[in-house]
């Protein structure tokens, strides 16, 4: 009885002491490719990622009872910009929807607002990096008056086992980001709504 009680206390202490490891979900730029010749949409667009989103920290499960903490908007933004530049001829960042001066200066025709959701998991009791990672990216494309033109939701998945991520603890998160961004690129490139709007 005494041993059982001591074991329970020790186990609870281990669970409570589980930590959140710094993590990154930044994609590799070379995985996102150059613009697809002849398929770029001739438009000047802007995207909105606010300072609050850039500084947002998210914590999701890792292995061994530990967790990982990262900043998804900050980590993904460079890859997001790269993909938008593959699709559109000119891309500008806005800090808010009320930045009318920048919109006018760059002759913005469409505004893209991303929302990112992430999750991770691992069955491992011995290593903390997640072996599975998912990233969901929703993008609303509106005109400069806020009228919806097109909306898309894509999901990216990353997976890796110990032999792969032992030299790159961020591997599953990076793979999920690359997967979701390439799917976003395809969705935007193939959108008849965007092409129809530009052709008006």
N, C-alpha and C positions, 0 to 999 in steps of 0.2 A: 504494500500500500504506500509506504514511504517512498520507495523507488519510483513508483508510478507517478506520484505527485511531483517529485523532483524532475522527472523526465518531462512532464507537462509544462512545468515552469521554464525549463531550459528550452523546450521547443517554442514556446511562446516568445521567449527572448530573442531567439533566432529570427522568427517571423517579423517581430517588431523592429529588429535591427537591419532588416533588408534595405538596401540602399538603392537610390536612383542614379544610374551611371550617365554621364554626359554622352550624347549620341548625336549623330548627324544623318540627315536623309538627303544630302546634296547629291544630285545626279552627276555623272561624268559627262562633260560637254561633248566629248567625241562620240558618245553613244546616240546623240540627238541629231547628228547629221547636218548637212548643208541644206539650203532651200531646194525644193524640187523644181527644177527648171521647167518653165511653162505652166506651172500650177499655182504660182503665187497670185494672191488676190490683190489687185491694184487699189489699195486703200491705206489711208493714214489712220491708225487706230491707237487707242490708249487703254491702258489697264490700270486698275485701282488696287493697290495694296497699301493700306494705311500704316502709319508708324506703330499703331497699337497692334496690328496684325504681325508686323515684323518682329516685335518684341515678345509676342505671345509664346510661352513655353508650354509644351504638352508632355505629359507623363503617361506611358503605357507599359504593359507588362513585358519583362524579359524572361530569362531563365533563372532557375535556382531561387525563386521567390523574389528576385530583384526586379527593378524597373529601369526604364531608360527615359531620359528627358532630352527634348530637342525643341527647336524652333522651326516648325514646318514651313511657314511663309518665308522666313529669312533664307532657309536652306534651299528651297525650291525656286526662289525667284529668278536666279540667273538662268536656270534651265527653262523656266516658264517664258522668260523674255526671248531666249534662243528659239524656242518653238514658235512663238508668235512671229518672230522675224523670219522664220522659214515660210510662214503662211501668208503674211502681209508685207507690203513693200516698205512701210514705215511704222515703227512702234515707239510710243512714248509712255512714260510712267506718270500717273497722277497720284497725288497723296490723298485726294478727296474728290467727290463728285461735284464739288462747287468750285473747282479750279478752272474757272471759265477763261482766264487769261492764257493759260497753257493750251487749252483746247483751241482757242482762236488762233494763237500763234502757230500751231502745228496743223491747222485745218483738219481737226479730228472729225471723222465721220461716224465712228463707232467706238463704244466704250465697253471693255471687257472686265467683269467683276468675278474673280475666282473665290470659291469657298473650298477649304481643304479639311478633310476628316481623315484621321489615321488610327490604326490599331496594330498591335503586335502580340506575339505569343511565342512560347517555347516550352516543350515538354521536358527539357533538360533540367536536372537537379544540380548539375556540376558547373555549368557555364552561364554567364549572365546575358550575352548578346541574344536577341530574339532570333529564332530560326524561321519565323514567318512574319511577314509585314504586309499590311494592306494600306493603300492610299486611295481615297475617293476624292475626285476633283470635279466640282460643279462650276461651270462658267456660264454666266448670263451675258449676252451681247445685246446692248441697247444702242439706240441712236443718241445723239447729244442732248435730246430732250427727255431721255429716260424711257422711251417706248421700246418694249422688248422686240428684238428681231429674231433671236435664236437662243436656245438654251440647250446645253449638253451636259451629261453626267457620265464620267468614265471612271473605271476602277483599275488600279494597278496592283500587282502582286509581286512580292519578292520572297525568295526562299533560299536557304543555304544551310549546310550542315557544318559541323565543327572543322572538318578538314579544309573547308573553303574559307570560313570567316576567321580562322585563328590568326591570320595576318591582316585582316580587315574587319574589325568588329562592326563596322557600319554597313556591311555588304547587303543585308536583306533590305534595309531601309533605302539604300541607294538603288537597288534593283527595282523596288516598288515605284520609286520616283521616276526612273527612266521609263518604266512600263506605262505608267499613267500619262506621262507627258507625250510619249509617242502615240498613244491612243487619242489624246486630245488633238494632236496635230492632224491625225487622219480624220477625226470628226469635223474639225474646222475646214479642212481642205475640201472635204466631200459635201459640205453643207449647201444644199440648193438655196436655202433662205439667204445666206450671206451673198452668194453670187447674184441672186435676183435683186437684192437690195442695192448692190453696187451698180448693177446694170440699169437701174431706173433712170 
